[in-house]
Amino acid sequence: MFRKRIRAKYEEFTPRFRGLADFILENTLDVGFLTATELARRINVDPATVVRFSQEVGYSGYREMSREIKHYVNHELALRYQKGAPEATGLAGQVALFADELSDRILSLKAEAQHIAEVAEQLHQASRVFVIGQGVDYEAASLWATYLNIIGIQAHAVRADTSPTALMLRDATPEDVVVVLSLGLSPNMECGQLLSAAQGQGLKTIAVTANHTLPPARQADFSLTVSAKTPSGYPSFDTLMALLAILWQALVALDKDKSQEKVKEMTAQLNTLAQQCSEVPPYDIAAFLRFWNQG
């Protein structure tokens, strides 16, 4: 299998070969329809490099590797247009059906495309975004706030407890937006009350929930609801996270230049930190323990 061969050799590749490997692994469906010349043009190398790469991973040339990639692509496309996986039995067959069911739920978000776009515009125009979560929803709020900050949107995750929300409301302005995330694993009465208080201060409010009957969904100015039903009856987090990912990508699309610049700045900082880790000696753990033992 071409993927296994490429991964086995990856650490030995030259930078140019690694670029080829990354492109093939990340854009396999596209590569299945490209000639050696077309592939070379896509990543700015000469066709001979593509042929040598194919030979490096164990093929006679690009034509042989391309045949295997085409076979893989045909199999992938067939799976996407049929229910389940005919060759999968037992639990694997169930997993294939679970994937179909999840795909159907995510595809249903297409019907909400206009509404999602309107919410993205509201977030894009906000001075700050406060992302609220109660209980386990706070973890999703924290993750999403981090992703918003990555692309330059000033965002803060706030736990739906009295003191944190009171501080948020004290400092918030009408230019800010409050977003509540809720899977419905708790009553979310506090979140509904918070949205009411935020609206009283002139803030725009958004709810992203798994059920339109939840207090945040009923109270918010804008409400996005995703299906989270599972065979167990316990709501799943998958479609909620998928919707947050779509909103994030919509925000990137609204200001690509700013988003790309902020990502570059963050990458530069990560490189600086990595460099410091290699230069600064590790802390003396023994000295740390001695310090505490002195007490």
Steps between C-alpha positions, in 0.01 A plus 500: 500500500649834392413673831683238704803513270520878516471509879766231538750711303389845613782565750760423231357738240669816381299822556380488137385140536326585826308773321388244243407250771298759693308602189419141403386402849293815553351527148467138395168544319653773282822308436299207364411714197841660440778400262862521616537832319182642652600386850846651456347831391269507805792491746761677290741214430610337173329181375823304543478565875153342505636191321799472737268537799284213371808282462623598845185356661525173306322546166643466151386857431217745543268306269501197733449713812227695323308179421496411869388850595220487240382167643494654848309806375241287321446299818464819708249651259297180492480497881377858503204420280374186667366415842726302725801303379420168325834343594470601867333262744428499871605813685680636192170489312330686783775762496442552125130561569586739784717695254209518255267624772748767609552606138124541455476719810789720391360531146174625651692814600490602132138597552618751762778648285342846479429510871853383583641770271296766683638382835855506359447861389390594852811341646723664240368846588532452877759685704531197729335160517412344835443125469296359786470138609356324800647173627659297222391761244763733645774275359359544149468875565865519605619310192296713261611825665860390446433440130336842467806663656726313257345691208507834680150516650518608863311227681462395864360174635282560806365237735127547565544563871380809684835673562659451154184606317454802729855613417434447130179706509676775695763546229294418188388766254227503231773431241562158656320174423407227749488142372358216710581136414267230630464129432217481750686293758386745768187720533695810390265730693800716597597539134147610409504757780846617393381559143205701631732716710738548204212609277398749768844660458461517122729207413425271207447139607543169317415146610645184346307208644388142440135573575284800411305464828802573722489837684800648308341411163172666601666811642776586248468751216649242260463127557667214314377149581675178398374145524684304769287185516672165545371142539583516872280805549795695646580809290819490295746788472597429139258724311540785749876494440443471125284813505763689701760391243281628215451833677875527554572434133235757402681756716827413329331552162369841605854631553756261351790745509461578870445133589808386310711777654391408852574133438847593372563711809395215727716252309797733542439513875474120516833474316656744748375295795627179341840661447512613862416148616810375318723776641384535860623216724235295683407612849679334788219286637717385789552862609125556482439200726769614743334840525169347608666250731668783690160597636 
